[in-house]
């Protein structure tokens, strides 16, 4: 719907039109801001709580710091255990992301571009994997990882995380690869590019939005993973950050402000990472739906 901006001042001047923005009902914005507040309030409480002392929290649990104290954050940042756990989470997240993206892209390429009898069955099998969370298979996974000798290692976390992230990755990437016109593949074949050459030269660049989306989702899921590391890791130096938060909270249960500071520092990297790439995630999922 458009509206007239102004009237013409001469016979040869064309009318200029600008689109009329439909702002919607004010109640929609009230509800939206309410939900945003409900989501953000706990995060802000944890972050601000790290700048308070235990006495301030005891006297006024919901108040602002008075004065602001940075000692809680400085003490956590000075801890070697904290940085070791940050490194463990980062290594596990990076390895999981690389494994999920590389394997998922290759499997999706086969399912999207090759015609064979079990194509639909394999795609349905991966789709069915979305219905089985890791918690359902935690006991068999524990036994399998123990038998493989991967207990208390990051490898024992990375391999299952890759396996359970593949269904989501394939569901997102297959539409991207199916949307690539066959004319491009035929032109690449005429130019002398084989299947592998077409995959690396054309498929990977064209599917980059989906690859970025699946990579971000895999990294954030690995960073926030708690159940699997809880069963696999038993040494504080090998803990990832979610386990480190739990162990730190148990060790300093009476030091609430310090626990809040540790929790804030552990979740801030994931929040920043997710916020920076939010548009990439939405764009990738939108492209998968369109494809």
ZAKE-557349 format. One record per residue (C-alpha): residue in three letters; y, z negated, x negated. Coordinates in Angstrom, 3 decimals, padded with zeros to 6 digits. Each point is the difference from the previous one (the first is absolute). Layout:
# residues N
NODE residu        Y        Z        X
NODE    Ala        Y        Z        X
...
END
This chain:
# residues 291
NODE residu        Y        Z        X
NODE    Unk  000.000  000.000  000.000
NODE    Unk  003.402  000.921 -001.413
NODE    Unk  003.617 -000.665  000.846
NODE    Unk  003.250  001.924 -000.694
NODE    Unk  001.859 -001.283 -003.034
NODE    Unk  003.280  001.729  000.737
NODE    Unk  001.402  003.014  001.865
NODE    Unk  000.708  003.284 -001.768
NODE    Unk  003.561  000.528 -001.167
NODE    Unk -000.299  003.780 -000.183
NODE    Unk -002.015  002.757  001.619
NODE    Unk -002.041  000.621 -003.145
NODE    Unk -000.865 -003.623 -000.681
NODE    Unk -003.493 -001.075  000.945
NODE    Unk -000.813 -003.208  001.734
NODE    Unk -001.412 -002.604 -002.284
NODE    Unk -002.726 -002.221  001.329
NODE    Unk -001.453 -003.166 -001.368
NODE    Unk -003.217 -001.641  001.150
NODE    Unk  000.348 -003.055  002.152
NODE    Unk -001.915 -002.910 -001.444
NODE    Unk -002.151 -001.862  002.510
NODE    Unk  000.184 -003.628 -001.051
NODE    Unk -002.406 -001.225  002.634
NODE    Unk  000.008 -003.273  001.852
NODE    Unk  001.638 -003.033 -001.684
NODE    Unk -003.074 -002.003  000.967
NODE    Unk -002.049  002.192 -002.323
NODE    Unk  002.106 -001.075 -002.955
NODE    Unk -000.155 -003.642  001.031
NODE    Unk -003.800  000.102  000.075
NODE    Unk -000.120  001.945 -003.284
NODE    Unk  002.268 -002.471 -001.811
NODE    Unk -002.030 -002.863  001.459
NODE    Unk -003.234  001.381 -001.432
NODE    Unk  001.683  000.689 -003.350
NODE    Unk  001.274 -003.555 -000.092
NODE    Unk -003.443 -001.406  000.767
NODE    Unk -001.456  002.037 -002.877
NODE    Unk  002.726 -000.716 -002.541
NODE    Unk  000.653 -003.682  000.761
NODE    Unk -003.189 -001.379 -001.685
NODE    Unk  000.631  002.109 -003.105
NODE    Unk  003.610 -001.172 -000.261
NODE    Unk -001.073 -003.599  000.548
NODE    Unk -002.458  000.195 -002.901
NODE    Unk  002.480  001.681 -002.347
NODE    Unk  002.876 -002.355  000.838
NODE    Unk -002.329 -003.008 -000.052
NODE    Unk -000.705  000.673 -003.662
NODE    Unk  003.665 -000.748 -000.744
NODE    Unk -000.230 -003.492  001.528
NODE    Unk -001.324 -003.307 -001.219
NODE    Unk -002.811 -001.938  001.625
NODE    Unk  002.516 -002.586  001.174
NODE    Unk  002.069  002.673  001.756
NODE    Unk -003.104  001.401  001.703
NODE    Unk -001.029 -003.472  001.136
NODE    Unk  003.425 -000.881  001.417
NODE    Unk  000.732  003.381  001.621
NODE    Unk -002.996  002.412 -000.006
NODE    Unk  001.996  002.862  001.557
NODE    Unk  003.299 -000.468 -001.830
NODE    Unk  001.590  002.002 -002.792
NODE    Unk -000.117 -001.161 -003.629
NODE    Unk  002.779 -002.417 -000.863
NODE    Unk  000.353  000.429 -002.916
NODE    Unk -002.018  003.103 -000.922
NODE    Unk -002.644 -000.798 -002.609
NODE    Unk -001.566  002.653 -002.251
NODE    Unk -002.262 -002.326 -001.976
NODE    Unk -002.983  000.702  002.274
NODE    Unk  000.142  003.731 -000.659
NODE    Unk  000.668 -000.468 -003.714
NODE    Unk -002.990 -002.306 -000.400
NODE    Unk -002.284  002.537  001.679
NODE    Unk  001.371  002.885 -002.061
NODE    Unk -000.559 -002.027 -003.168
NODE    Unk -003.681 -000.456  000.851
NODE    Unk -002.438  002.160 -001.941
NODE    Unk -002.591 -000.328  002.771
NODE    Unk  002.362  001.598  002.508
NODE    Unk  000.577  003.065 -002.181
NODE    Unk -003.711  000.285 -000.724
NODE    Unk -000.684  000.085  003.725
NODE    Unk  002.778  002.551  000.496
NODE    Unk -001.655  002.175 -002.644
NODE    Unk -003.407 -000.397  001.682
NODE    Unk  001.417  001.048  003.371
NODE    Unk  001.855  002.940 -001.551
NODE    Unk -003.061  001.232 -001.912
NODE    Unk -002.247 -000.328  003.053
NODE    Unk  002.586  001.758  002.180
NODE    Unk  000.560  002.885 -002.435
NODE    Unk -003.721  000.592 -000.603
NODE    Unk -000.724 -000.189  003.729
NODE    Unk  002.805  002.452  000.754
NODE    Unk -001.160  002.484 -002.627
NODE    Unk -003.593 -000.185  001.203
NODE    Unk  000.886  000.305  003.667
NODE    Unk  002.387  002.929 -000.485
NODE    Unk -002.222  002.001 -002.354
NODE    Unk -003.264 -000.489  001.878
NODE    Unk  001.626  000.271  003.425
NODE    Unk  001.777  003.232 -000.903
NODE    Unk -003.188  001.596 -001.310
NODE    Unk -002.086 -001.029  003.005
NODE    Unk  002.733  001.077  002.409
NODE    Unk  000.201  003.394 -001.714
NODE    Unk -003.713  000.588  000.580
NODE    Unk  000.131 -001.150  003.627
NODE    Unk  003.137  002.000  000.777
NODE    Unk -000.669  003.279 -001.816
NODE    Unk -003.801  000.403 -000.078
NODE    Unk -002.186  000.914  002.973
NODE    Unk -003.508 -001.469 -000.061
NODE    Unk -002.374 -001.533  002.511
NODE    Unk  000.690 -003.662 -000.703
NODE    Unk  003.764  000.386 -000.210
NODE    Unk  000.699 -001.588  003.383
NODE    Unk -002.609 -002.711 -000.536
NODE    Unk  001.501 -000.998 -003.354
NODE    Unk  003.509 -000.116  001.439
NODE    Unk -001.252 -002.131  002.908
NODE    Unk -001.750 -002.303 -002.479
NODE    Unk  003.234 -000.624 -001.879
NODE    Unk  001.872 -000.434  003.287
NODE    Unk -002.573 -002.590  001.074
NODE    Unk  000.796 -001.919 -003.179
NODE    Unk  003.335 -000.954  001.555
NODE    Unk -001.869 -002.208  002.465
NODE    Unk -001.622 -002.184 -002.692
NODE    Unk  002.407 -002.329 -001.822
NODE    Unk -000.899 -001.442 -003.363
NODE    Unk -000.539 -003.462  001.456
NODE    Unk -003.048  001.275  001.915
NODE    Unk -001.710  001.112 -003.210
NODE    Unk  001.172 -002.799 -002.270
NODE    Unk -003.460 -001.553 -000.445
NODE    Unk -001.814  003.248 -000.936
NODE    Unk  002.943  000.882 -002.246
NODE    Unk -000.269 -003.343 -001.762
NODE    Unk -003.702  000.511 -000.650
NODE    Unk  000.519  003.575 -001.194
NODE    Unk  002.838 -000.906 -002.357
NODE    Unk -001.995 -002.940 -001.357
NODE    Unk -003.001  002.239 -000.696
NODE    Unk  002.264  002.513 -001.754
NODE    Unk  001.329 -002.741 -002.279
NODE    Unk  003.597  000.422  001.165
NODE    Unk  000.635 -003.560  001.120
NODE    Unk  003.343 -001.461 -001.109
NODE    Unk  001.244  003.432 -001.117
NODE    Unk  002.664  002.317  001.382
NODE    Unk -002.641  002.729  000.219
NODE    Unk -001.790 -002.023  002.630
NODE    Unk  003.180  000.146  002.102
NODE    Unk  001.114  003.560 -000.691
NODE    Unk -003.248  001.793  000.912
NODE    Unk -000.371 -001.521  003.507
NODE    Unk  003.708  000.457  000.686
NODE    Unk -000.301  003.699 -000.832
NODE    Unk -003.035  000.362  002.259
NODE    Unk  001.638 -001.699  002.984
NODE    Unk  003.302  001.876 -000.453
NODE    Unk -001.636  003.450 -000.062
NODE    Unk -000.395  000.365  003.811
NODE    Unk  003.728 -000.445  000.628
NODE    Unk  000.847  002.275 -002.917
NODE    Unk -002.290  002.788  001.210
NODE    Unk  001.220 -000.237  003.601
NODE    Unk  003.573  000.461 -001.251
NODE    Unk -000.643  002.712 -002.607
NODE    Unk -002.374  002.312  001.893
NODE    Unk  002.708  001.239  002.430
NODE    Unk  002.294  000.727 -002.956
NODE    Unk -002.616  002.130 -001.712
NODE    Unk -001.043  001.782  003.191
NODE    Unk  003.629  000.974  000.616
NODE    Unk  000.153  001.980 -003.267
NODE    Unk -000.146  003.681  001.036
NODE    Unk -003.076  001.910 -001.073
NODE    Unk  002.290  002.826 -001.132
NODE    Unk  001.171 -002.220 -002.871
NODE    Unk -003.582 -000.570 -001.108
NODE    Unk -000.754  003.733  000.241
NODE    Unk  003.104  000.841 -002.029
NODE    Unk -000.987 -002.540 -002.643
NODE    Unk -003.498  001.505 -000.097
NODE    Unk  001.435  003.482 -000.528
NODE    Unk  002.067 -001.364 -002.890
NODE    Unk -003.206 -001.256 -001.602
NODE    Unk  000.114 -003.668  000.985
NODE    Unk -003.338 -001.539  000.911
NODE    Unk -000.675 -002.907  002.302
NODE    Unk  000.895 -002.552 -002.661
NODE    Unk  003.126  001.883 -001.027
NODE    Unk  001.104  000.292  003.621
NODE    Unk -000.608 -003.721  000.463
NODE    Unk  002.155 -001.113 -002.927
NODE    Unk  002.695  002.692  000.212
NODE    Unk  000.495  000.226  003.750
NODE    Unk -001.802 -002.731  001.928
NODE    Unk  001.261 -002.984 -001.992
NODE    Unk  003.717  000.994  000.114
NODE    Unk -000.114  000.995  003.676
NODE    Unk -001.730 -003.225  001.041
NODE    Unk  002.343 -002.218 -002.028
NODE    Unk  001.581 -001.746  003.060
NODE    Unk -003.433 -001.081  001.221
NODE    Unk -001.054 -001.001 -003.516
NODE    Unk  003.074 -002.206 -000.393
NODE    Unk -000.591 -001.591  003.410
NODE    Unk -003.647 -000.834 -000.679
NODE    Unk  000.835 -001.236 -003.488
NODE    Unk  002.657 -002.392  001.286
NODE    Unk -002.278 -001.331  002.736
NODE    Unk -002.832 -000.521 -002.498
NODE    Unk  002.257 -001.801 -002.492
NODE    Unk  001.540 -002.336  002.574
NODE    Unk -003.424 -000.782  001.504
NODE    Unk -001.372 -000.793 -003.462
NODE    Unk  003.020 -002.160 -000.871
NODE    Unk -000.426 -002.049  003.188
NODE    Unk -003.805 -000.198 -000.121
NODE    Unk -001.292 -003.562  000.278
NODE    Unk -003.518 -000.121  001.448
NODE    Unk -001.779  002.088 -002.644
NODE    Unk  001.636 -001.668 -003.045
NODE    Unk -000.795 -003.377  001.557
NODE    Unk -003.718  000.783 -000.170
NODE    Unk -000.028  001.891 -003.310
NODE    Unk  002.454 -001.842 -002.260
NODE    Unk -000.575 -003.588 -001.109
NODE    Unk  002.344 -000.366 -002.982
NODE    Unk  003.695 -000.750  000.440
NODE    Unk  000.949  002.409 -002.787
NODE    Unk -001.835  002.830  001.775
NODE    Unk  001.562 -000.758  003.408
NODE    Unk  002.170  002.521  001.763
NODE    Unk  003.265 -001.204  001.530
NODE    Unk -001.303 -000.821  003.513
NODE    Unk -002.619 -002.275 -001.541
NODE    Unk  002.599 -001.321 -002.411
NODE    Unk  002.219 -001.031  002.903
NODE    Unk -002.888 -001.892  001.601
NODE    Unk -000.931 -001.712 -003.265
NODE    Unk  003.629 -000.846 -000.774
NODE    Unk  000.524 -001.431  003.495
NODE    Unk -003.075 -002.203 -000.426
NODE    Unk  001.075 -001.182 -003.446
NODE    Unk  003.630 -000.725  000.988
NODE    Unk -000.535 -000.915  003.633
NODE    Unk  002.683 -002.701 -000.135
NODE    Unk  002.573  002.323 -001.619
NODE    Unk  000.814  002.118  003.034
NODE    Unk  003.101  001.648 -001.465
NODE    Unk -001.866  001.182 -003.079
NODE    Unk -002.820  001.359  002.140
NODE    Unk  002.532  001.955  002.064
NODE    Unk  001.509  001.408 -003.194
NODE    Unk -003.415  001.092 -001.278
NODE    Unk -000.800  001.593  003.368
NODE    Unk  003.342  001.841  000.054
NODE    Unk -000.490  001.461 -003.468
NODE    Unk -003.522  001.110  000.847
NODE    Unk  000.984  001.932  003.133
NODE    Unk  003.327  001.473 -001.143
NODE    Unk -001.529  002.824 -002.100
NODE    Unk -002.068  001.259  002.943
NODE    Unk  002.999 -000.247  002.337
NODE    Unk  002.223  001.955 -002.388
NODE    Unk -002.699  002.596 -000.649
NODE    Unk -000.677  000.502  003.699
NODE    Unk  003.714  000.117  000.874
NODE    Unk  000.779  002.612 -002.651
NODE    Unk -002.752  002.329  001.189
NODE    Unk  000.222 -000.685  003.737
NODE    Unk  001.284  003.508  000.774
NODE    Unk -002.761  001.515 -002.110
NODE    Unk -002.602 -001.885  002.013
NODE    Unk  001.458  001.017  003.365
NODE    Unk  000.468  003.579 -001.151
NODE    Unk -003.560  000.212 -001.268
NODE    Unk -001.481 -001.407  003.193
NODE    Unk  002.173  002.345  002.089
NODE    Unk -001.213  002.961 -002.009
NODE    Unk -003.603 -001.078  000.483
NODE    Unk  000.481 -000.174  003.773
NODE    Unk  001.695  003.414  000.106
NODE    Unk -002.710  001.512 -002.174
END
